[in-house]
Amino acid sequence: MARAATTSDVFNAIAEPQRREILALLRAGEWPVNDLAQKLGMSQPGASKHLRVLREVGLVRVRGAGKQRLYGLDARGLRPVHEWTGGFERFWNESFDRLDTYVQDLKQTRQED
């Protein structure tokens, strides 16, 4: 089975742990590439490479601010991931319902003791 290119598939792009770390940092706001690289302990070219992939799949946007380029999160690119994980919502709802029943039974038992 052929593997999808990381530059066209959001799932492959976020499969890389360092890219997920970048996205986590960008949740808090915009960062210049040098600060991101320093925070993550990677080289500036390495950070730029990851940012390029994230931009190509629509997860990161960039804007100029003086001499700097600031990178920010574009959460709209996560829609395919959100829609896919939403298919498992029933599993989690059933798990939470079972947990809620267990906790209620446990409370009832303790009140009776």
C-alpha distance (Angstrom), angle and dihedral (degrees) to the residues before:
residue distance angle dihedral
M1 . . .
A2 3.76 . .
R3 3.76 115.9 .
A4 3.80 117.5 -124.9
A5 3.78 116.1 -114.3
T6 3.79 113.5 -100.9
T7 3.75 89.6 -133.4
S8 3.78 94.7 61.7
D9 3.78 104.3 33.9
V10 3.80 122.7 66.9
F11 3.81 91.9 -157.7
N12 3.79 92.8 57.6
A13 3.79 91.3 43.0
I14 3.80 93.5 56.0
A15 3.81 92.9 41.7
E16 3.82 86.4 82.9
P17 3.84 107.8 88.0
Q18 3.81 94.8 -145.4
R19 3.80 90.5 54.4
R20 3.80 89.5 53.4
E21 3.82 88.4 50.8
I22 3.80 89.5 52.3
L23 3.80 91.0 50.4
A24 3.80 90.4 48.9
L25 3.82 90.7 54.0
L26 3.79 91.9 46.4
R27 3.81 90.5 56.1
A28 3.80 86.8 75.4
G29 3.80 95.1 51.2
E30 3.75 145.6 -73.4
W31 3.78 123.2 -32.2
P32 3.81 134.9 -172.3
V33 3.80 112.7 -123.3
N34 3.81 94.6 -112.9
D35 3.81 92.4 55.5
L36 3.80 91.2 46.6
A37 3.80 90.9 50.0
Q38 3.79 91.9 48.9
K39 3.80 93.6 46.8
L40 3.80 91.3 50.6
G41 3.81 95.5 41.4
M42 3.78 94.5 -120.8
S43 3.77 134.5 121.2
Q44 3.80 120.2 -90.7
P45 3.84 91.3 -117.2
G46 3.81 89.2 50.7
A47 3.79 92.0 51.1
S48 3.80 90.5 46.0
K49 3.80 90.4 52.7
H50 3.80 91.9 52.8
L51 3.81 91.6 45.0
R52 3.81 90.1 51.7
V53 3.80 91.0 55.0
L54 3.80 91.6 46.3
R55 3.81 90.5 49.8
E56 3.80 92.4 49.6
V57 3.81 92.0 56.2
G58 3.81 92.0 45.2
L59 3.80 100.1 -109.0
V60 3.80 97.9 113.9
R61 3.78 132.7 42.6
V62 3.76 127.5 -166.0
R63 3.76 133.1 -153.0
G64 3.76 134.6 179.9
A65 3.80 119.7 -112.0
G66 3.77 109.4 178.8
K67 3.79 107.5 -60.0
Q68 3.80 92.5 -16.7
R69 3.76 132.2 83.5
L70 3.78 111.2 -143.6
Y71 3.78 120.1 -153.1
G72 3.77 120.8 -150.7
L73 3.78 138.2 176.7
D74 3.80 118.9 -94.5
A75 3.79 99.5 -163.7
R76 3.81 91.7 -175.5
G77 3.80 86.3 80.0
L78 3.81 89.1 65.4
R79 3.82 91.6 65.8
P80 3.85 94.1 101.2
V81 3.82 89.7 51.9
H82 3.79 92.0 46.4
E83 3.80 92.2 48.8
W84 3.79 92.3 47.8
T85 3.80 94.9 48.3
G86 3.82 89.2 45.8
G87 3.80 86.5 69.7
F88 3.80 87.5 70.4
E89 3.79 94.5 52.6
R90 3.80 92.8 102.8
F91 3.82 90.0 57.0
W92 3.80 92.0 53.5
N93 3.80 93.8 43.4
E94 3.80 90.4 52.8
S95 3.80 90.5 47.6
F96 3.79 91.8 50.9
D97 3.81 90.8 46.7
R98 3.83 90.3 53.5
L99 3.81 90.5 47.1
D100 3.80 91.0 49.2
T101 3.82 90.7 50.5
Y102 3.81 90.4 49.4
V103 3.82 92.7 50.1
Q104 3.82 92.2 47.5
D105 3.82 90.8 49.3
L106 3.81 90.0 48.5
K107 3.82 91.6 50.7
Q108 3.79 90.6 48.2
T109 3.81 91.5 50.6
R110 3.83 92.2 50.0
Q111 3.80 92.0 49.1
E112 3.79 90.5 52.4
D113 3.83 93.1 51.1
